[in-house]
Amino acid sequence: MPVKKISKKGNVLTIDIGGTNIKACILDENGKIITDYISESTPKNAGPDDVISTVKKLTSGLKDFEKVSVGFPGYVRDGVVQTAPNLGENKWANIDLADRISDLFDKPVRLVNDADLQGLGIVKGKGLEIVFTLGTGFGTALLFDGDLLPHFELAHLPITKGESYDEYIGKRGFEKVGKEEWNERLKYIIEIYKTVFNYDTLYIGGGNSANINFKLDHNIKIVSNQDGIKGGAKLWKAKEKFLVCTNLHD
């Protein structure tokens, strides 16, 4: 149930749900990390109950927060998950995950795509900025002057006859072709994005960003997951529009 009037002040429990790991910490209202940055492995073929159970275990020692921000690896609208290609197959259509997490903590929740959450924590707020997350899959976020634009599941676009971006540059692609060819693939994708989007800055994060072995343009920057998780605080400063919605389960 959308809630419009909740204080934007106070500490924020921030949870980053990924295909490989689920991570969490508490931030102050300005994005400073005030607890340890902790993680648990994401269960294989995870469904909603598996994720909720892991979140509960992971956050059992975290206290003194007023609200919750969640990044999720799929398409989310109004706190309801529509897709989760790198979690459990056919388990995530129309799942009211924000309400379930709100019920778990008895706190208001904002749930967005994980790359969008990372983007809020990373960007400088100047012009068109794009974020790539190179992890289990291929995540993307677009922001203009620091505001989230509507989320596009660009990972599902075809890039070869038989592969989407997710398969081509994600974990499966890396394991299939190896580091050198994977880097050539990433160069190719960057050139496509330059041509299509004419971005001001591109940020690249996710676990496989550590495997980049070529020189990047001056307006391309490598960022860490800890930089991105700071987006949990900025999510609560964002206006409710596009896919930013507050959920509080009754």
N, C-alpha and C positions, 0 to 999 in steps of 0.2 A: 504494500500500500504506500504510495508516494506521500512523503511528509515534507512540507514546505518550510516550516519555521523551526530550525534546530540551530543552536549556537555553533558558529564556525570556530570557536576557540576551544582549547583543550587538547590533550594528547590523543594521538591516533594510532590504533593498532593497524599495522599495514601488513597484508598477506599477499605474497606473490605465488600464485599457483602455476607451476610449470609441468611440462610433460615428463621431466626427469626428477625435479625436486620441488617441494613446497617450502617457501622461506617466509620468515616473519620477523618483525621487530616493532618496537614502539617509538614513535616520533613525537617531538613536541609540535606545536601548531605551526612553527616555522620550518619544519622539516629536519631538525637536528635529531640524529639517532641517539636515543637515551637508554636503550637496552642492548644486550648482545644481539647480533644478527644471526639467527638460528635457522636450521633447515632439517627437513626429513625427506627421505626418498618418496617420490610419488608411487603409490601402488601400481602394479602392472594392470593394464586394461581397467583403469579406475572408473567407477561409476560415482554418482553423487554421494552415496553413503560412505564409500571409501575415502573420498576427499574430505567430507565433514569429519569423519573419524580421525583422519590424519591431522587436520587443522586443530581439532580438540586436543589431541596429544601434544602437538607441537607448541601450542600456546598455553598449556596448563600452568606454566610459571609466570605468565605475563599478566600484570595487573595495572590498575590505575590508568585507564584510558576511557575516553568519553564516546568515541565513535570508531568505526572500522572502515578501512579502505581495502579493496580486494582487486587484484589484477588476475584475469582469467584467460587461458589460451584458447579463445574461440570468439564467436560472435555473441554479443550480449545486447539486449534491448530492455530498458526499464527494469534492470536487475534479473531478467530472465535469460537463461542461456539457451541459445538456439543450436550452436554447433560446438564441438570440441574434438577436432580431428586427431589431436595427439594424446587424447586420453582414451576412455573406453568407447569402443565402436558401438554406435547405435544406442548409447545410454544417456545422451544429453539433450535431446530435443524437448524444448519447452519446460526446462527445469528452473523453478523459482529459487535459484541458489542464494540470491541476496536475502530473501525472506528467511531461508533456512539458516544462514549465518547470523542474521539478526536475532533469530530465535535462540541460537546457541549462546550468544553473548548478552542478550537482552539489551542491545545497543543499536543505534541507527547505522546503516551500511550503505556505502556507495561501491558498486561493482562495475568495473569496466574491463575492456580487453587489456591483457597484460602489457602489450607494447604501448598502448595508450597511457597506462599508468607510468611505465618507464619514461615515456616521452615527457610527461608533465614534470618529472623530476630532473630531466636532463637538459631541456632546451633553454636557450637564453632569452627567448621571447622577441626575437627580431626576424621579421619576414617569414618566409615559408621554410619550415624546418621539418625534416623527415627523420624518423628513427627506424633502423633495422634491428631486429633481435635474431641472432644466429644461434639457435639452440636446437631443441628437438625438431622444431619446424622453422618457418621463416615468418617472423612477426613484423608488422609495419604500423607506424603511426604517423599522421600528418597533423602539424600544428601551424597556425598562422598568428604571428604576434603573441605567442604563448597560449592561445586558445585552441583546444582540441577541435579538429574538424570531424565531420561524421566518419565513422570507422568503415573502412573498406577491407574485405578479406582478400587482399591482393595475393596472398599465398596460394589461393586456389586458381589463379589465372594459369593457363597453359604456357609453358616456355619452350618445350619441345613437343614433338608429336605425341609422346606418351607420358610426359611428366609435367606436374605443376611446379611452381616455385618451391613449395614445401618439400617436394620429393627431390628437386634438383639441387637445392642449396642447404637443406636441412640435414639432420643427423644421418638419415639414410643415404643421402647423396654423398656426404663426406665419406661414409664407410664404403660406399660402392666404388668411388673413383680415386680416393686417397687425397692427401693434402695438396699436392701440386696442381692436379686437375681441378680440385675444388676451388683453389685460389683463382684459376683462370675463369671458372664459372662466376665467381663473385665479381671479378673485373667486368665481365660481360653484363651482369645485372646492374652494376653501378652505371655503366654507360647507357643502358636503357633508361634508368631513372633520371640521369642528367638530361637526356633528350626529351623525355616525356614531361617531367615536372619542373625543370629549371630551378631546383631548390637553392636556397641561400646557404643552408648548412645541412649536411647528412651526418647523423650520429650512428655508430655501429656498436651494439652491445651483444650480450648473450655469451654462453660458454665458448662457442667456436670462434668468437672474435679474436681469441688468443692465438689462433692458427693463421691469421693473416700475415703473409710474408712479402707483400709488395708495398711500395711507397704510395701513400694516399695523397690525394689533392689537398691543398691548404684548407679547404672548407669541408673536409671529412675528418671526423674525430672518433677515436675509440673511447668508449665509456664503460663503466663497471655496473654490475647489478646493484651495488650499494648506492651508486649515484641515482639509479633509476628508482629504487624503492622509496626515495625521498618524495616521489610523486604522490605518495599516500597523503601527505599533508596538503599539497597543492590541489589535490582532487576535492578537498573540502573547502577550498577557496573559490573553486570554479562555479560559475553560474549553472543552474539547471537548464540545460538545453541540449539538443542533439541526443547523445546517449548518456548524459550525466543526470542521474536520478537518485533520490534518497529513498531507501526502503526501511521501514520499521515494522517488524512482524508483530501482530497483535496476539 
